[in-house]
């Protein structure tokens, strides 16, 4: 390799540093400005080099390109008079970059500033011509964005604590009726041994052993304030604990009593039940356009709210305490609606 560079330098009668600069400029030109639909010719490259103060002949271009290919760069040559060149395979193809841009744009976890920074970096993975397509692809949505720029770095610090197996401490942010930020429990500090971070419903959570609760708990990262990584060694995971099992039971329906619930659902709702519980639950088809299924959930207002959302097309059959709670909540909703009607009259 060194011998080839020396030969090229002697052939052009240029200093080795000039040749290095020429190779860097060639890489930049091909990566930034070419793709399959936008190759550059030998003459384009000669002109580009001249614009940057480097004089080369067209006979120099092919050896330079060959050297780049030898070094592992995917440069495609279209033979002709003149030859044409373009950058071939990239780390991310255009459809993949579009998917990532959509994810960043729609994320509530990221601030607008951080979203813009990441989108700028992502578009830099494409050629300048493809970047135009990507710019047209990005639409402005009404996604509610975070305002706390420190969240991005909080995630990094939690990840560091997980790697080092150290505890973290933090306060939990809440808001009063005047939308003023306050801390839960008059500023109480929580100490947690973090096991993993989990993304759910567009929010980031840390899962770990909570010293206060003496059990595994989940905390929303955007609600954490004054986070510190402690020197104290983290509590080991309970025997048999798996984040995937915990996340399915708790994150899907949030905290509450863990039970197996039997549901009766209309057939057309199977896709929604699968969206929520996956495809491993037991179910029995019925003859009346419904099916019954057994799913593991945490009984909570979130679970009952999910059932309510289907307007009676999903019924809780078992256990009895869940049925009674559902009826109680239904009664409360009816009473509240009647109270509103009375006031309107």
N, C-alpha and C positions, 0 to 999 in steps of 0.2 A: 504493500500500500504506500509506504513512504517513498519507495523507488518510483512508483507511478506518478506521485505528486511532483517529485523532483524533475522527472522527464517533462511533465506538463509545464512546469515553471520555466525550464530551460527553453522549451519550444517557443514560448510566448515572450521570452526575455523579460519576465516580470519578477518582482520580489515575491517570496513565498507568502508574506502577509497579504499582498494584493490578491494572490490566488485564493487564499482562505476567504477573503471578503467576497470575491467573485462567487465562490461556492455557496456562501451564506445568502447572497442576493438571489442566486438562482433558486435555492430552496424556497425563499420567501415568495418569489414571483410565482413559482409553480404551485405552492400550497395556497397562497392567498387568492390568486387570480385565475386559476384554471380548474376545469373539471371536464367531464366527458363531452359536454356541449360547448365548452369554451377553451379549446386548445390554443397554444401560442406557437408561432412559427419560429424558425431559426432567426429570421430577420427581426422579429419582435423582441427576441432575447438580446440580440446585438444592440438594438435601440435602447432597450431597458438598461443595459449595462452602461451605455454611453451617457444616459441621463444621470447615472450615479458616478460618473467620472472614471469609468473603467473601459478601456478600449480593447475589444476582442474581435477576432475574425470568426466567420461562421464555422470554420473548421474546428474551432475550439469547443463548440457547443456539444457536439456528440460525445467526445471523450469525457466532458464534465458530467453529462447526463448518465453515461455508462458507469462512471464512478459512483454517482448517487445510487443507482440501481444496485451496484455491487455492495453498497453499504446498507442495503435493505429497504430503501425507499421505493414505493410502488409508482414509478414514473412510466407512463405508457407512451410509446413512440408510434406515430403514424407516419410510415415512410412515404416520401413523395418529394416533389421539388417545389418548395422546400419541405423538409421534415416538420412535423407538428408534434407537440408534446403537451401532456396534461397529467395532473395528479390523479392516480387511480383510486384504490380503496382507502377510505378514511376510517378512523376509529369508530365514528358514528355516521351512519347514513342519514340522508335528509329526513325520512319518515321518523327515524328514532329521535333526531333532534327536535322535531315537531312535537313528539309525545312528551319529551322532557320539558319543552317550553310551556306546553299546556299545564303540566303538573306544577311547575314553578309559578305560573301566572295565577292558577286557581287556588294555590295553597294559602290558607288563612294563617298558617303558622309563621310564615315569613313576612317581614315588613315590606312595604312597597320599595323602599330603598334597596333592601337586600335582594328582592325579586328582580329589580332592574339590573343590579350588578350580575346576578347569576345568568339572566337572559343575555346580557352582553357577552359573557364568557361562552355561553352555549353557541351563540351565533358565530363566534370566532372559530368554531370547529368546522365551519363550512367555507366554501369559496365566496368571494365577494358577490358573485352572480347569484349564488344560492341564498346569500344573506338577504337579498332583496325579496325573495320568495318567503323567507322566514319572517321578515318584517311585516309583510302583508298578511301572514298567517296569524299573527298575534292580535287578539281582539281584547278590547277593554271590557271587563265584566264588573258586576257590582259586588264582587267578593269583598267581604269585610277583612281588612288586613290588620295585623298586629301593629302596635305603635312602639313596642319595647324592642329596641335594636339589640339589647343585651341577650335576648333569648338565644340567638344564634351561637353566642359564645358560651352560654349556660350549658347547652347541649354538649359542646366540646369538653367542658370541665367535668360534666357527669360521665362522659365516655372515658375520660382520663381516670376518674375515680373507680370505674368498673374494671379497667385494665389493671390498676394498682391494688384492687381489692381494699379500698378505703371507704370509710363512712362519709356521708355528706350531711350538712346541716343547712336548714333554710327556714324561712317564714312563708306563710301562705297568704296570698293577696285575695282580698274580697272587696266588695263595694257596698256602700250604704245606700239608702234611698235617695240620696242627693248625688249619686254617681261619684262619690268621693272614695278614693282608694284607702282601705283600712287593712289591718292584718288580723287574721283569725286568732281568736283566743287572746286578745290584747297583746299581740306580738309574740305569742308562744313560738319557740324554736323547735322544729321537728328534726330528729336525727334518724337517718335511714341508711341501711346498707344496700346500695343499688345493685340489682342483678342484671337488668336489661332495660332498654328503652323501647317503647312500643308506639307505633303510629296507629291511631284509631279515629275515624270520623273527623279527619283533618286536624287532629290535635296530637301533640306528642306527650307521652306519659313516661315516667320512670317507675319501674316495678322493683320493689325491694322490701327488706325486713324493716318495719317501723318499730323503733324502741318504745314509743308511747303505746301503740296498739298491741305490741308483742305478737305480731303476726305480719304476713305479707300484705302490703297495701300498694295502691297506685296513686300517683300524684301528677296532675297536669303541670308540665314544665313551664308553660306560660303564666301559671299562677304562683310560681316560685320566686321568692325575693331574697336578697342577701345570701346567696348560696356560697358555702365554703366547703372545700375538700379537707377533711380532718385527717390527722395522723393516725387516728384510732383504726385498727383493723376491722374490716367488715365482718358481720355475722354470716356464717356459711349458709347456703341454701338448705331449707328443710329437706329431709330425705324424701325422695320421690317427687319433689316439686319440679314442674316443668312450666316454663313461661307460656308455651303454646296452649296448654290446658287451662292455665289461669286466665289468659287473655280471652279465650273463647267463652268461659263462664262469666267472667267479671266485666270485660270490656264490651261484650255484646249486649249485656243487660245491666251493667254496673253493679255496685255493691248491694248486697242483700242476702237473704237466706238461700243457700244453694239447694235446689230440689230438682227432681225430675217431674216435668209437667206433661200431662196428656192434653193435646189440643184436637179439636175437630175443626177442619178447615174446608172451605169450598175448593173444588179441584183446581180452579183457575188461579188459586193462590199458592200453588206448589212452588212456583219460581221465587216468590217472596220468602217463603219459609226456608228454601235452599239458600237464598241470599244471606239470610240471617244465621242459619245453623249449619250450613254446609250440606253435604250429601251422604253423611254417615248415620243419620238418625233412623230409628225404626219407624215404619209407617204401615198402615193397613188401608187399602182402597175400600171404599164403600159402594153401595148400589144406588145411593141417592145423590150422586154428584159431589160427595164429600170424601175426605180421607181423615183418618186419625193418626197422630204421630206422638212419639215420646221424645222430648227434648230436655236437655239440662240447662237450667237458667238460674239466675239469682233473682228471687222475688223482690221487686222494687217498683217504685212508681214508673220508672223507665220501661220496664217490661209490660206493666199494665197499660201504659200509654201506647205501646206498640200494638197491643191487642185491640185497644179502643180504636186505633186508626183505621181498622178495617170494617168499621161500622156494623159489627155483628156477624161478619162472614167468618170470623175465627172465634170459637168458644173454648173456654177452659173447662175440661171435664174432671180432672184430678190434678193435685190433691184437694181435699175438701176446704182447707184453710185458704187456698188460692181462689177457689170458687167464691167463698164467702167474702173475701177481700174485694174481688171484682164486683160483686153485687153491692157491696158497701160503697165503693167508689162510684158505681153507676147511680145509686141513690143520691149521693152527694152532688153529682153533676146535674141530675134532674131537679133537685131542690134549688141549686144555684140558678138554673135556667128559669125556674118559676119565680124566683125572687126578682130576677131582672125584669121579667114580664110585668110583674106587679108594679114595679117602679115606673116602667114605661107607660102604664095605664094611668 
